[in-house]
C-alpha cells in the first residue's frame, strides 16, 4: 500500500521531572512521540525484572519514566519489540 499522507500518530505532553530516575528534571514541557519512548529495565535483588517506559529530555538530558496509563498498548508493544535501548540501571527504592 502507498502512504499518501502519514497521520500524526501518537504523542503525549510530558513534563521533564526525572520521575523514576532520581528526580531533578528541568520541568520542560515536551511533546513526546512514539519514537522517543524506549524501554528501560531494573532487576531487583530477587532477580525480578521490571520494565519502564522512558524518554530523555533534549534540554537537560535527564530521563523521565512515563506512567503506563499514559501510553496506548500499541506504543508499549512497539517500545518493547524494538528494544530501541535497553538500559539496566540501579534504581533507588525511594523513587516509588
Ligand atoms: Zn529536562
PDB file of the backbone (N, CA, C, O) and the ligand in Angstrom, with CONECT records:
HET     ZN  A 101       1
ATOM      1  N   UNK A   1       0.829  -1.202   0.000  1.00  0.00           N
ATOM      2  CA  UNK A   1       0.000   0.000   0.000  1.00  0.00           C
ATOM      3  C   UNK A   1       0.859   1.245   0.000  1.00  0.00           C
ATOM      4  O   UNK A   1       1.953   1.273   0.563  1.00  0.00           O
ATOM      5  N   UNK A   2       0.340   2.269  -0.641  1.00  0.00           N
ATOM      6  CA  UNK A   2       1.076   3.525  -0.713  1.00  0.00           C
ATOM      7  C   UNK A   2       0.561   4.488   0.352  1.00  0.00           C
ATOM      8  O   UNK A   2      -0.641   4.731   0.456  1.00  0.00           O
ATOM      9  N   UNK A   3       1.455   5.015   1.116  1.00  0.00           N
ATOM     10  CA  UNK A   3       1.052   6.014   2.115  1.00  0.00           C
ATOM     11  C   UNK A   3       1.111   7.386   1.464  1.00  0.00           C
ATOM     12  O   UNK A   3       2.176   7.857   1.065  1.00  0.00           O
ATOM     13  N   UNK A   4      -0.059   8.022   1.364  1.00  0.00           N
ATOM     14  CA  UNK A   4      -0.100   9.333   0.724  1.00  0.00           C
ATOM     15  C   UNK A   4       0.258  10.430   1.718  1.00  0.00           C
ATOM     16  O   UNK A   4       1.034  11.341   1.432  1.00  0.00           O
ATOM     17  N   UNK A   5      -0.326  10.306   2.864  1.00  0.00           N
ATOM     18  CA  UNK A   5      -0.002  11.281   3.902  1.00  0.00           C
ATOM     19  C   UNK A   5      -0.084  10.573   5.233  1.00  0.00           C
ATOM     20  O   UNK A   5      -1.129  10.030   5.592  1.00  0.00           O
ATOM     21  N   UNK A   6       0.993  10.577   5.952  1.00  0.00           N
ATOM     22  CA  UNK A   6       1.020   9.855   7.218  1.00  0.00           C
ATOM     23  C   UNK A   6       0.285  10.645   8.290  1.00  0.00           C
ATOM     24  O   UNK A   6       0.457  11.857   8.415  1.00  0.00           O
ATOM     25  N   UNK A   7      -0.532   9.945   9.054  1.00  0.00           N
ATOM     26  CA  UNK A   7      -1.250  10.589  10.159  1.00  0.00           C
ATOM     27  C   UNK A   7      -0.296  11.074  11.219  1.00  0.00           C
ATOM     28  O   UNK A   7       0.882  10.716  11.230  1.00  0.00           O
ATOM     29  N   UNK A   8      -0.815  11.893  12.113  1.00  0.00           N
ATOM     30  CA  UNK A   8       0.061  12.477  13.126  1.00  0.00           C
ATOM     31  C   UNK A   8       0.585  11.438  14.121  1.00  0.00           C
ATOM     32  O   UNK A   8       1.623  11.649  14.749  1.00  0.00           O
ATOM     33  N   UNK A   9      -0.128  10.318  14.267  1.00  0.00           N
ATOM     34  CA  UNK A   9       0.341   9.302  15.205  1.00  0.00           C
ATOM     35  C   UNK A   9       0.188   9.740  16.653  1.00  0.00           C
ATOM     36  O   UNK A   9      -0.361  10.799  16.956  1.00  0.00           O
ATOM     37  N   UNK A  10       0.687   8.901  17.521  1.00  0.00           N
ATOM     38  CA  UNK A  10       0.526   9.171  18.948  1.00  0.00           C
ATOM     39  C   UNK A  10       1.567  10.155  19.439  1.00  0.00           C
ATOM     40  O   UNK A  10       2.729  10.099  19.037  1.00  0.00           O
ATOM     41  N   UNK A  11       1.153  11.036  20.291  1.00  0.00           N
ATOM     42  CA  UNK A  11       2.112  11.853  21.018  1.00  0.00           C
ATOM     43  C   UNK A  11       1.465  12.262  22.331  1.00  0.00           C
ATOM     44  O   UNK A  11       0.243  12.212  22.473  1.00  0.00           O
ATOM     45  N   UNK A  12       2.264  12.655  23.262  1.00  0.00           N
ATOM     46  CA  UNK A  12       1.750  12.965  24.589  1.00  0.00           C
ATOM     47  C   UNK A  12       2.578  14.071  25.212  1.00  0.00           C
ATOM     48  O   UNK A  12       3.803  14.091  25.097  1.00  0.00           O
ATOM     49  N   UNK A  13       1.891  14.990  25.873  1.00  0.00           N
ATOM     50  CA  UNK A  13       2.612  16.061  26.582  1.00  0.00           C
ATOM     51  C   UNK A  13       3.149  15.503  27.886  1.00  0.00           C
ATOM     52  O   UNK A  13       2.397  14.965  28.698  1.00  0.00           O
ATOM     53  N   UNK A  14       4.432  15.631  28.079  1.00  0.00           N
ATOM     54  CA  UNK A  14       5.046  15.138  29.309  1.00  0.00           C
ATOM     55  C   UNK A  14       5.995  16.194  29.846  1.00  0.00           C
ATOM     56  O   UNK A  14       6.633  16.931  29.095  1.00  0.00           O
ATOM     57  N   UNK A  15       6.066  16.242  31.149  1.00  0.00           N
ATOM     58  CA  UNK A  15       6.962  17.189  31.785  1.00  0.00           C
ATOM     59  C   UNK A  15       8.249  16.469  32.183  1.00  0.00           C
ATOM     60  O   UNK A  15       8.214  15.337  32.665  1.00  0.00           O
ATOM     61  N   UNK A  16       9.363  17.126  31.981  1.00  0.00           N
ATOM     62  CA  UNK A  16      10.642  16.568  32.403  1.00  0.00           C
ATOM     63  C   UNK A  16      10.758  16.715  33.912  1.00  0.00           C
ATOM     64  O   UNK A  16      11.016  17.802  34.431  1.00  0.00           O
ATOM     65  N   UNK A  17      10.561  15.591  34.607  1.00  0.00           N
ATOM     66  CA  UNK A  17      10.615  15.636  36.074  1.00  0.00           C
ATOM     67  C   UNK A  17      11.723  14.754  36.634  1.00  0.00           C
ATOM     68  O   UNK A  17      12.108  14.887  37.795  1.00  0.00           O
ATOM     69  N   UNK A  18      12.230  13.854  35.801  1.00  0.00           N
ATOM     70  CA  UNK A  18      13.194  12.886  36.313  1.00  0.00           C
ATOM     71  C   UNK A  18      12.527  11.774  37.108  1.00  0.00           C
ATOM     72  O   UNK A  18      13.196  11.019  37.814  1.00  0.00           O
ATOM     73  N   UNK A  19      11.190  11.676  36.989  1.00  0.00           N
ATOM     74  CA  UNK A  19      10.427  10.676  37.733  1.00  0.00           C
ATOM     75  C   UNK A  19      10.962   9.264  37.484  1.00  0.00           C
ATOM     76  O   UNK A  19      11.155   8.851  36.340  1.00  0.00           O
ATOM     77  N   UNK A  20      11.195   8.544  38.561  1.00  0.00           N
ATOM     78  CA  UNK A  20      11.692   7.176  38.435  1.00  0.00           C
ATOM     79  C   UNK A  20      13.185   7.108  38.187  1.00  0.00           C
ATOM     80  O   UNK A  20      13.767   6.025  38.136  1.00  0.00           O
ATOM     81  N   UNK A  21      13.801   8.269  38.033  1.00  0.00           N
ATOM     82  CA  UNK A  21      15.230   8.316  37.714  1.00  0.00           C
ATOM     83  C   UNK A  21      15.963   9.282  38.637  1.00  0.00           C
ATOM     84  O   UNK A  21      16.951   9.914  38.263  1.00  0.00           O
ATOM     85  N   UNK A  22      15.448   9.370  39.835  1.00  0.00           N
ATOM     86  CA  UNK A  22      16.125  10.196  40.831  1.00  0.00           C
ATOM     87  C   UNK A  22      15.659  11.636  40.866  1.00  0.00           C
ATOM     88  O   UNK A  22      16.182  12.435  41.642  1.00  0.00           O
ATOM     89  N   UNK A  23      14.683  11.982  40.037  1.00  0.00           N
ATOM     90  CA  UNK A  23      14.150  13.342  40.046  1.00  0.00           C
ATOM     91  C   UNK A  23      15.123  14.336  39.442  1.00  0.00           C
ATOM     92  O   UNK A  23      16.071  13.961  38.753  1.00  0.00           O
ATOM     93  N   UNK A  24      14.875  15.606  39.711  1.00  0.00           N
ATOM     94  CA  UNK A  24      15.794  16.646  39.279  1.00  0.00           C
ATOM     95  C   UNK A  24      15.639  17.065  37.832  1.00  0.00           C
ATOM     96  O   UNK A  24      16.569  17.619  37.246  1.00  0.00           O
ATOM     97  N   UNK A  25      14.458  16.805  37.234  1.00  0.00           N
ATOM     98  CA  UNK A  25      14.207  17.249  35.863  1.00  0.00           C
ATOM     99  C   UNK A  25      14.100  18.765  35.797  1.00  0.00           C
ATOM    100  O   UNK A  25      13.985  19.438  36.822  1.00  0.00           O
ATOM    101  N   UNK A  26      14.139  19.294  34.573  1.00  0.00           N
ATOM    102  CA  UNK A  26      14.170  20.747  34.394  1.00  0.00           C
ATOM    103  C   UNK A  26      12.782  21.339  34.211  1.00  0.00           C
ATOM    104  O   UNK A  26      12.646  22.540  33.979  1.00  0.00           O
ATOM    105  N   UNK A  27      11.729  20.490  34.315  1.00  0.00           N
ATOM    106  CA  UNK A  27      10.342  20.961  34.237  1.00  0.00           C
ATOM    107  C   UNK A  27       9.944  21.436  32.847  1.00  0.00           C
ATOM    108  O   UNK A  27       8.898  22.067  32.696  1.00  0.00           O
ATOM    109  N   UNK A  28      10.750  21.150  31.828  1.00  0.00           N
ATOM    110  CA  UNK A  28      10.349  21.500  30.466  1.00  0.00           C
ATOM    111  C   UNK A  28       9.125  20.685  30.073  1.00  0.00           C
ATOM    112  O   UNK A  28       9.018  19.510  30.424  1.00  0.00           O
ATOM    113  N   UNK A  29       8.204  21.303  29.347  1.00  0.00           N
ATOM    114  CA  UNK A  29       7.047  20.589  28.834  1.00  0.00           C
ATOM    115  C   UNK A  29       7.381  20.102  27.430  1.00  0.00           C
ATOM    116  O   UNK A  29       7.737  20.892  26.556  1.00  0.00           O
ATOM    117  N   UNK A  30       7.263  18.805  27.224  1.00  0.00           N
ATOM    118  CA  UNK A  30       7.729  18.203  25.974  1.00  0.00           C
ATOM    119  C   UNK A  30       6.622  17.435  25.286  1.00  0.00           C
ATOM    120  O   UNK A  30       5.775  16.827  25.940  1.00  0.00           O
ATOM    121  N   UNK A  31       6.633  17.466  23.985  1.00  0.00           N
ATOM    122  CA  UNK A  31       5.698  16.655  23.212  1.00  0.00           C
ATOM    123  C   UNK A  31       6.441  15.364  22.850  1.00  0.00           C
ATOM    124  O   UNK A  31       7.281  15.341  21.950  1.00  0.00           O
ATOM    125  N   UNK A  32       6.114  14.314  23.561  1.00  0.00           N
ATOM    126  CA  UNK A  32       6.818  13.045  23.379  1.00  0.00           C
ATOM    127  C   UNK A  32       6.109  12.222  22.307  1.00  0.00           C
ATOM    128  O   UNK A  32       4.897  12.020  22.379  1.00  0.00           O
ATOM    129  N   UNK A  33       6.852  11.754  21.326  1.00  0.00           N
ATOM    130  CA  UNK A  33       6.281  10.941  20.257  1.00  0.00           C
ATOM    131  C   UNK A  33       6.721   9.493  20.406  1.00  0.00           C
ATOM    132  O   UNK A  33       7.613   9.165  21.187  1.00  0.00           O
ATOM    133  N   UNK A  34       6.057   8.632  19.622  1.00  0.00           N
ATOM    134  CA  UNK A  34       6.282   7.189  19.765  1.00  0.00           C
ATOM    135  C   UNK A  34       7.772   6.837  19.717  1.00  0.00           C
ATOM    136  O   UNK A  34       8.248   6.044  20.529  1.00  0.00           O
ATOM    137  N   UNK A  35       8.500   7.419  18.776  1.00  0.00           N
ATOM    138  CA  UNK A  35       9.900   7.075  18.611  1.00  0.00           C
ATOM    139  C   UNK A  35      10.804   7.571  19.733  1.00  0.00           C
ATOM    140  O   UNK A  35      11.972   7.193  19.817  1.00  0.00           O
ATOM    141  N   UNK A  36      10.244   8.430  20.600  1.00  0.00           N
ATOM    142  CA  UNK A  36      11.032   8.970  21.708  1.00  0.00           C
ATOM    143  C   UNK A  36      11.017   8.053  22.921  1.00  0.00           C
ATOM    144  O   UNK A  36      11.820   8.198  23.842  1.00  0.00           O
ATOM    145  N   UNK A  37      10.076   7.099  22.901  1.00  0.00           N
ATOM    146  CA  UNK A  37       9.896   6.246  24.072  1.00  0.00           C
ATOM    147  C   UNK A  37      10.747   4.998  23.928  1.00  0.00           C
ATOM    148  O   UNK A  37      10.700   4.326  22.897  1.00  0.00           O
ATOM    149  N   UNK A  38      11.518   4.686  24.945  1.00  0.00           N
ATOM    150  CA  UNK A  38      12.281   3.462  24.919  1.00  0.00           C
ATOM    151  C   UNK A  38      12.125   2.739  26.249  1.00  0.00           C
ATOM    152  O   UNK A  38      11.656   3.305  27.236  1.00  0.00           O
ATOM    153  N   UNK A  39      12.521   1.500  26.249  1.00  0.00           N
ATOM    154  CA  UNK A  39      12.304   0.649  27.411  1.00  0.00           C
ATOM    155  C   UNK A  39      13.561   0.624  28.269  1.00  0.00           C
ATOM    156  O   UNK A  39      14.668   0.444  27.763  1.00  0.00           O
ATOM    157  N   UNK A  40      13.381   0.800  29.532  1.00  0.00           N
ATOM    158  CA  UNK A  40      14.488   0.597  30.457  1.00  0.00           C
ATOM    159  C   UNK A  40      14.061  -0.490  31.443  1.00  0.00           C
ATOM    160  O   UNK A  40      12.869  -0.718  31.650  1.00  0.00           O
ATOM    161  N   UNK A  41      15.015  -1.138  32.031  1.00  0.00           N
ATOM    162  CA  UNK A  41      14.671  -2.229  32.942  1.00  0.00           C
ATOM    163  C   UNK A  41      15.464  -2.132  34.218  1.00  0.00           C
ATOM    164  O   UNK A  41      16.529  -1.517  34.277  1.00  0.00           O
ATOM    165  N   UNK A  42      14.929  -2.744  35.218  1.00  0.00           N
ATOM    166  CA  UNK A  42      15.603  -2.810  36.505  1.00  0.00           C
ATOM    167  C   UNK A  42      15.378  -4.200  37.078  1.00  0.00           C
ATOM    168  O   UNK A  42      14.243  -4.668  37.169  1.00  0.00           O
ATOM    169  N   UNK A  43      16.453  -4.848  37.461  1.00  0.00           N
ATOM    170  CA  UNK A  43      16.336  -6.161  38.078  1.00  0.00           C
ATOM    171  C   UNK A  43      16.596  -6.022  39.572  1.00  0.00           C
ATOM    172  O   UNK A  43      17.643  -5.529  39.991  1.00  0.00           O
ATOM    173  N   UNK A  44      15.631  -6.463  40.362  1.00  0.00           N
ATOM    174  CA  UNK A  44      15.806  -6.311  41.806  1.00  0.00           C
ATOM    175  C   UNK A  44      16.612  -7.472  42.383  1.00  0.00           C
ATOM    176  O   UNK A  44      17.022  -8.383  41.663  1.00  0.00           O
ATOM    177  N   UNK A  45      16.826  -7.419  43.671  1.00  0.00           N
ATOM    178  CA  UNK A  45      17.704  -8.415  44.305  1.00  0.00           C
ATOM    179  C   UNK A  45      17.126  -9.823  44.258  1.00  0.00           C
ATOM    180  O   UNK A  45      17.853 -10.795  44.466  1.00  0.00           O
ATOM    181  N   UNK A  46      15.821  -9.948  43.987  1.00  0.00           N
ATOM    182  CA  UNK A  46      15.212 -11.275  43.858  1.00  0.00           C
ATOM    183  C   UNK A  46      15.343 -11.814  42.428  1.00  0.00           C
ATOM    184  O   UNK A  46      14.991 -12.960  42.149  1.00  0.00           O
ATOM    185  N   UNK A  47      15.850 -10.977  41.540  1.00  0.00           N
ATOM    186  CA  UNK A  47      16.005 -11.395  40.155  1.00  0.00           C
ATOM    187  C   UNK A  47      14.802 -11.086  39.289  1.00  0.00           C
ATOM    188  O   UNK A  47      14.754 -11.482  38.124  1.00  0.00           O
ATOM    189  N   UNK A  48      13.816 -10.374  39.855  1.00  0.00           N
ATOM    190  CA  UNK A  48      12.654  -9.978  39.056  1.00  0.00           C
ATOM    191  C   UNK A  48      12.993  -8.722  38.268  1.00  0.00           C
ATOM    192  O   UNK A  48      13.563  -7.768  38.798  1.00  0.00           O
ATOM    193  N   UNK A  49      12.631  -8.742  36.996  1.00  0.00           N
ATOM    194  CA  UNK A  49      12.915  -7.587  36.161  1.00  0.00           C
ATOM    195  C   UNK A  49      11.644  -6.792  35.905  1.00  0.00           C
ATOM    196  O   UNK A  49      10.626  -7.343  35.486  1.00  0.00           O
ATOM    197  N   UNK A  50      11.716  -5.504  36.159  1.00  0.00           N
ATOM    198  CA  UNK A  50      10.623  -4.604  35.836  1.00  0.00           C
ATOM    199  C   UNK A  50      11.029  -3.751  34.646  1.00  0.00           C
ATOM    200  O   UNK A  50      12.195  -3.391  34.490  1.00  0.00           O
ATOM    201  N   UNK A  51      10.045  -3.434  33.809  1.00  0.00           N
ATOM    202  CA  UNK A  51      10.314  -2.598  32.640  1.00  0.00           C
ATOM    203  C   UNK A  51       9.611  -1.259  32.782  1.00  0.00           C
ATOM    204  O   UNK A  51       8.503  -1.168  33.311  1.00  0.00           O
ATOM    205  N   UNK A  52      10.267  -0.247  32.308  1.00  0.00           N
ATOM    206  CA  UNK A  52       9.725   1.098  32.379  1.00  0.00           C
ATOM    207  C   UNK A  52       9.797   1.738  31.004  1.00  0.00           C
ATOM    208  O   UNK A  52      10.656   1.411  30.185  1.00  0.00           O
ATOM    209  N   UNK A  53       8.879   2.651  30.775  1.00  0.00           N
ATOM    210  CA  UNK A  53       8.842   3.374  29.502  1.00  0.00           C
ATOM    211  C   UNK A  53       9.376   4.765  29.780  1.00  0.00           C
ATOM    212  O   UNK A  53       8.838   5.512  30.597  1.00  0.00           O
ATOM    213  N   UNK A  54      10.431   5.086  29.088  1.00  0.00           N
ATOM    214  CA  UNK A  54      11.244   6.236  29.459  1.00  0.00           C
ATOM    215  C   UNK A  54      11.488   7.141  28.262  1.00  0.00           C
ATOM    216  O   UNK A  54      11.564   6.672  27.126  1.00  0.00           O
ATOM    217  N   UNK A  55      11.610   8.434  28.516  1.00  0.00           N
ATOM    218  CA  UNK A  55      12.099   9.339  27.462  1.00  0.00           C
ATOM    219  C   UNK A  55      13.203  10.197  28.039  1.00  0.00           C
ATOM    220  O   UNK A  55      13.318  10.351  29.255  1.00  0.00           O
ATOM    221  N   UNK A  56      14.008  10.749  27.161  1.00  0.00           N
ATOM    222  CA  UNK A  56      15.130  11.564  27.583  1.00  0.00           C
ATOM    223  C   UNK A  56      14.887  13.005  27.168  1.00  0.00           C
ATOM    224  O   UNK A  56      14.593  13.282  26.005  1.00  0.00           O
ATOM    225  N   UNK A  57      15.007  13.905  28.101  1.00  0.00           N
ATOM    226  CA  UNK A  57      14.759  15.320  27.844  1.00  0.00           C
ATOM    227  C   UNK A  57      15.878  15.898  26.978  1.00  0.00           C
ATOM    228  O   UNK A  57      17.055  15.752  27.308  1.00  0.00           O
ATOM    229  N   UNK A  58      15.515  16.561  25.860  1.00  0.00           N
ATOM    230  CA  UNK A  58      16.546  17.133  24.986  1.00  0.00           C
ATOM    231  C   UNK A  58      17.172  18.390  25.589  1.00  0.00           C
ATOM    232  O   UNK A  58      18.222  18.847  25.137  1.00  0.00           O
ATOM    233  N   UNK A  59      16.528  18.937  26.602  1.00  0.00           N
ATOM    234  CA  UNK A  59      17.039  20.176  27.201  1.00  0.00           C
ATOM    235  C   UNK A  59      18.136  19.862  28.222  1.00  0.00           C
ATOM    236  O   UNK A  59      19.241  20.400  28.152  1.00  0.00           O
ATOM    237  N   UNK A  60      17.809  18.986  29.166  1.00  0.00           N
ATOM    238  CA  UNK A  60      18.772  18.743  30.254  1.00  0.00           C
ATOM    239  C   UNK A  60      19.369  17.335  30.207  1.00  0.00           C
ATOM    240  O   UNK A  60      20.315  17.042  30.939  1.00  0.00           O
ATOM    241  N   UNK A  61      18.826  16.460  29.351  1.00  0.00           N
ATOM    242  CA  UNK A  61      19.407  15.136  29.214  1.00  0.00           C
ATOM    243  C   UNK A  61      18.964  14.134  30.275  1.00  0.00           C
ATOM    244  O   UNK A  61      19.423  12.992  30.283  1.00  0.00           O
ATOM    245  N   UNK A  62      18.073  14.560  31.170  1.00  0.00           N
ATOM    246  CA  UNK A  62      17.582  13.643  32.204  1.00  0.00           C
ATOM    247  C   UNK A  62      16.530  12.701  31.641  1.00  0.00           C
ATOM    248  O   UNK A  62      15.817  13.038  30.696  1.00  0.00           O
ATOM    249  N   UNK A  63      16.443  11.513  32.236  1.00  0.00           N
ATOM    250  CA  UNK A  63      15.417  10.560  31.831  1.00  0.00           C
ATOM    251  C   UNK A  63      14.231  10.644  32.788  1.00  0.00           C
ATOM    252  O   UNK A  63      14.383  10.821  33.996  1.00  0.00           O
ATOM    253  N   UNK A  64      13.052  10.511  32.199  1.00  0.00           N
ATOM    254  CA  UNK A  64      11.814  10.509  32.989  1.00  0.00           C
ATOM    255  C   UNK A  64      10.989   9.304  32.567  1.00  0.00           C
ATOM    256  O   UNK A  64      10.877   9.021  31.374  1.00  0.00           O
ATOM    257  N   UNK A  65      10.413   8.592  33.523  1.00  0.00           N
ATOM    258  CA  UNK A  65       9.531   7.481  33.202  1.00  0.00           C
ATOM    259  C   UNK A  65       8.123   8.001  32.948  1.00  0.00           C
ATOM    260  O   UNK A  65       7.635   8.875  33.665  1.00  0.00           O
ATOM    261  N   UNK A  66       7.476   7.461  31.927  1.00  0.00           N
ATOM    262  CA  UNK A  66       6.098   7.826  31.622  1.00  0.00           C
ATOM    263  C   UNK A  66       5.185   6.821  32.321  1.00  0.00           C
ATOM    264  O   UNK A  66       5.389   5.614  32.195  1.00  0.00           O
ATOM    265  N   UNK A  67       4.182   7.304  33.057  1.00  0.00           N
ATOM    266  CA  UNK A  67       3.249   6.365  33.680  1.00  0.00           C
ATOM    267  C   UNK A  67       2.598   5.475  32.619  1.00  0.00           C
ATOM    268  O   UNK A  67       2.192   5.952  31.560  1.00  0.00           O
ATOM    269  N   UNK A  68       2.506   4.188  32.914  1.00  0.00           N
ATOM    270  CA  UNK A  68       1.985   3.248  31.916  1.00  0.00           C
ATOM    271  C   UNK A  68       0.589   3.611  31.437  1.00  0.00           C
ATOM    272  O   UNK A  68       0.224   3.355  30.289  1.00  0.00           O
ATOM    273  N   UNK A  69      -0.182   4.209  32.328  1.00  0.00           N
ATOM    274  CA  UNK A  69      -1.555   4.547  31.947  1.00  0.00           C
ATOM    275  C   UNK A  69      -1.608   5.626  30.862  1.00  0.00           C
ATOM    276  O   UNK A  69      -2.623   5.771  30.181  1.00  0.00           O
ATOM    277  N   UNK A  70      -0.526   6.377  30.702  1.00  0.00           N
ATOM    278  CA  UNK A  70      -0.478   7.410  29.666  1.00  0.00           C
ATOM    279  C   UNK A  70      -0.098   6.868  28.299  1.00  0.00           C
ATOM    280  O   UNK A  70      -0.105   7.604  27.312  1.00  0.00           O
ATOM    281  N   UNK A  71       0.233   5.584  28.237  1.00  0.00           N
ATOM    282  CA  UNK A  71       0.723   5.016  26.985  1.00  0.00           C
ATOM    283  C   UNK A  71      -0.281   4.031  26.401  1.00  0.00           C
ATOM    284  O   UNK A  71      -0.711   3.108  27.093  1.00  0.00           O
ATOM    285  N   UNK A  72      -0.661   4.212  25.139  1.00  0.00           N
ATOM    286  CA  UNK A  72      -1.510   3.208  24.488  1.00  0.00           C
ATOM    287  C   UNK A  72      -0.741   1.893  24.374  1.00  0.00           C
ATOM    288  O   UNK A  72       0.486   1.887  24.276  1.00  0.00           O
ATOM    289  N   UNK A  73      -1.472   0.785  24.387  1.00  0.00           N
ATOM    290  CA  UNK A  73      -0.782  -0.507  24.385  1.00  0.00           C
ATOM    291  C   UNK A  73       0.073  -0.688  23.130  1.00  0.00           C
ATOM    292  O   UNK A  73       1.103  -1.361  23.175  1.00  0.00           O
ATOM    293  N   UNK A  74      -0.347  -0.089  22.007  1.00  0.00           N
ATOM    294  CA  UNK A  74       0.438  -0.231  20.773  1.00  0.00           C
ATOM    295  C   UNK A  74       1.826   0.396  20.930  1.00  0.00           C
ATOM    296  O   UNK A  74       2.815  -0.121  20.411  1.00  0.00           O
ATOM    297  N   UNK A  75       1.879   1.499  21.643  1.00  0.00           N
ATOM    298  CA  UNK A  75       3.161   2.185  21.842  1.00  0.00           C
ATOM    299  C   UNK A  75       4.058   1.357  22.764  1.00  0.00           C
ATOM    300  O   UNK A  75       5.263   1.236  22.541  1.00  0.00           O
ATOM    301  N   UNK A  76       3.445   0.795  23.800  1.00  0.00           N
ATOM    302  CA  UNK A  76       4.217  -0.035  24.721  1.00  0.00           C
ATOM    303  C   UNK A  76       4.777  -1.258  24.001  1.00  0.00           C
ATOM    304  O   UNK A  76       5.925  -1.655  24.200  1.00  0.00           O
ATOM    305  N   UNK A  77       3.927  -1.837  23.158  1.00  0.00           N
ATOM    306  CA  UNK A  77       4.334  -3.022  22.413  1.00  0.00           C
ATOM    307  C   UNK A  77       5.498  -2.681  21.480  1.00  0.00           C
ATOM    308  O   UNK A  77       6.480  -3.416  21.383  1.00  0.00           O
ATOM    309  N   UNK A  78       5.353  -1.548  20.802  1.00  0.00           N
ATOM    310  CA  UNK A  78       6.393  -1.118  19.866  1.00  0.00           C
ATOM    311  C   UNK A  78       7.711  -0.883  20.600  1.00  0.00           C
ATOM    312  O   UNK A  78       8.772  -1.305  20.141  1.00  0.00           O
ATOM    313  N   UNK A  79       7.632  -0.213  21.733  1.00  0.00           N
ATOM    314  CA  UNK A  79       8.843   0.082  22.503  1.00  0.00           C
ATOM    315  C   UNK A  79       9.516  -1.216  22.946  1.00  0.00           C
ATOM    316  O   UNK A  79      10.740  -1.344  22.901  1.00  0.00           O
ATOM    317  N   UNK A  80       8.698  -2.173  23.373  1.00  0.00           N
ATOM    318  CA  UNK A  80       9.218  -3.469  23.822  1.00  0.00           C
ATOM    319  C   UNK A  80       9.858  -4.234  22.666  1.00  0.00           C
ATOM    320  O   UNK A  80      10.966  -4.758  22.778  1.00  0.00           O
ATOM    321  N   UNK A  81       9.128  -4.283  21.555  1.00  0.00           N
ATOM    322  CA  UNK A  81       9.602  -5.085  20.424  1.00  0.00           C
ATOM    323  C   UNK A  81      10.862  -4.496  19.813  1.00  0.00           C
ATOM    324  O   UNK A  81      11.805  -5.216  19.484  1.00  0.00           O
ATOM    325  N   UNK A  82      10.865  -3.203  19.670  1.00  0.00           N
ATOM    326  CA  UNK A  82      12.039  -2.577  19.072  1.00  0.00           C
ATOM    327  C   UNK A  82      13.236  -2.630  19.996  1.00  0.00           C
ATOM    328  O   UNK A  82      14.386  -2.641  19.555  1.00  0.00           O
ATOM    329  N   UNK A  83      12.954  -2.662  21.257  1.00  0.00           N
ATOM    330  CA  UNK A  83      14.033  -2.596  22.240  1.00  0.00           C
ATOM    331  C   UNK A  83      15.071  -1.572  21.788  1.00  0.00           C
ATOM    332  O   UNK A  83      16.267  -1.848  21.697  1.00  0.00           O
ATOM    333  N   UNK A  84      14.560  -0.394  21.513  1.00  0.00           N
ATOM    334  CA  UNK A  84      15.399   0.686  20.995  1.00  0.00           C
ATOM    335  C   UNK A  84      16.639   0.842  21.869  1.00  0.00           C
ATOM    336  O   UNK A  84      17.760   0.979  21.378  1.00  0.00           O
ATOM    337  N   UNK A  85      16.412   0.818  23.125  1.00  0.00           N
ATOM    338  CA  UNK A  85      17.530   0.939  24.061  1.00  0.00           C
ATOM    339  C   UNK A  85      17.132   0.203  25.327  1.00  0.00           C
ATOM    340  O   UNK A  85      16.165   0.584  25.987  1.00  0.00           O
ATOM    341  N   UNK A  86      17.832  -0.801  25.659  1.00  0.00           N
ATOM    342  CA  UNK A  86      17.575  -1.433  26.951  1.00  0.00           C
ATOM    343  C   UNK A  86      18.725  -1.058  27.875  1.00  0.00           C
ATOM    344  O   UNK A  86      19.881  -1.414  27.650  1.00  0.00           O
ATOM    345  N   UNK A  87      18.382  -0.366  28.865  1.00  0.00           N
ATOM    346  CA  UNK A  87      19.402   0.064  29.805  1.00  0.00           C
ATOM    347  C   UNK A  87      19.123  -0.590  31.154  1.00  0.00           C
ATOM    348  O   UNK A  87      17.983  -0.638  31.616  1.00  0.00           O
ATOM    349  N   UNK A  88      20.130  -1.063  31.740  1.00  0.00           N
ATOM    350  CA  UNK A  88      19.976  -1.573  33.098  1.00  0.00           C
ATOM    351  C   UNK A  88      20.588  -0.548  34.022  1.00  0.00           C
ATOM    352  O   UNK A  88      21.690  -0.049  33.794  1.00  0.00           O
ATOM    353  N   UNK A  89      19.884  -0.261  35.018  1.00  0.00           N
ATOM    354  CA  UNK A  89      20.409   0.750  35.917  1.00  0.00           C
ATOM    355  C   UNK A  89      19.976   0.441  37.347  1.00  0.00           C
ATOM    356  O   UNK A  89      19.030  -0.308  37.589  1.00  0.00           O
ATOM    357  N   UNK A  90      20.662   1.013  38.233  1.00  0.00           N
ATOM    358  CA  UNK A  90      20.308   0.885  39.628  1.00  0.00           C
ATOM    359  C   UNK A  90      19.194   1.863  39.913  1.00  0.00           C
ATOM    360  O   UNK A  90      19.258   3.028  39.521  1.00  0.00           O
ATOM    361  N   UNK A  91      18.198   1.396  40.579  1.00  0.00           N
ATOM    362  CA  UNK A  91      17.121   2.289  40.947  1.00  0.00           C
ATOM    363  C   UNK A  91      17.135   2.505  42.448  1.00  0.00           C
ATOM    364  O   UNK A  91      17.471   1.620  43.235  1.00  0.00           O
ATOM    365  N   UNK A  92      16.768   3.680  42.797  1.00  0.00           N
ATOM    366  CA  UNK A  92      16.620   3.987  44.201  1.00  0.00           C
ATOM    367  C   UNK A  92      15.202   3.617  44.609  1.00  0.00           C
ATOM    368  O   UNK A  92      14.238   4.134  44.044  1.00  0.00           O
ATOM    369  N   UNK A  93      15.068   2.733  45.577  1.00  0.00           N
ATOM    370  CA  UNK A  93      13.746   2.270  46.020  1.00  0.00           C
ATOM    371  C   UNK A  93      12.891   3.438  46.488  1.00  0.00           C
ATOM    372  O   UNK A  93      11.662   3.364  46.449  1.00  0.00           O
ATOM    373  N   UNK A  94      13.523   4.502  46.926  1.00  0.00           N
ATOM    374  CA  UNK A  94      12.782   5.641  47.455  1.00  0.00           C
ATOM    375  C   UNK A  94      12.018   6.386  46.372  1.00  0.00           C
ATOM    376  O   UNK A  94      11.158   7.214  46.672  1.00  0.00           O
ATOM    377  N   UNK A  95      12.332   6.090  45.103  1.00  0.00           N
ATOM    378  CA  UNK A  95      11.620   6.721  43.999  1.00  0.00           C
ATOM    379  C   UNK A  95      10.149   6.381  44.026  1.00  0.00           C
ATOM    380  O   UNK A  95       9.314   7.170  43.583  1.00  0.00           O
ATOM    381  N   UNK A  96       9.821   5.193  44.551  1.00  0.00           N
ATOM    382  CA  UNK A  96       8.423   4.754  44.454  1.00  0.00           C
ATOM    383  C   UNK A  96       7.761   4.651  45.816  1.00  0.00           C
ATOM    384  O   UNK A  96       6.586   4.295  45.906  1.00  0.00           O
TER     385      UNK A  96
HETATM  386 ZN    ZN A 101      14.826  18.384  31.223  1.00  0.00          ZN
END
